Amino acid sequence: MYRIIDDRGTGKTSRLMLLAKENNAVFVCNNPDAMEYKAKAYGIEGIKFMSYNEFTRCFDPEITAYVVDELEYFIKSIISGPKMIGYTLSKND
């Protein structure tokens, strides 16, 4: 699994878009229209975009890979009730 952990303004999103394009993966994000616009501005085309909400409701056997932009925001979008205050990530996966 490819993880991009870096500060704001360091190109995380563009790197993730390139990863999605290279792997024919769906790009899951908060605002698909804005991300599609951003991808075009970067000169990256041919990516399918999907919102967090669509992703949680969708099972499409045609989708063989996906990337999630801003994983923390995705988790917050699917959890209602108590706020999440921490999580773990494994280095080798």
Summary of the structure (lengths in Angstrom):
residues: 93
radius of gyration: 13.6
end to end distance: 5.7
largest distance: 40.1
contacts: 198
relative contact order: 0.19
helix: 39%
strand: 11%
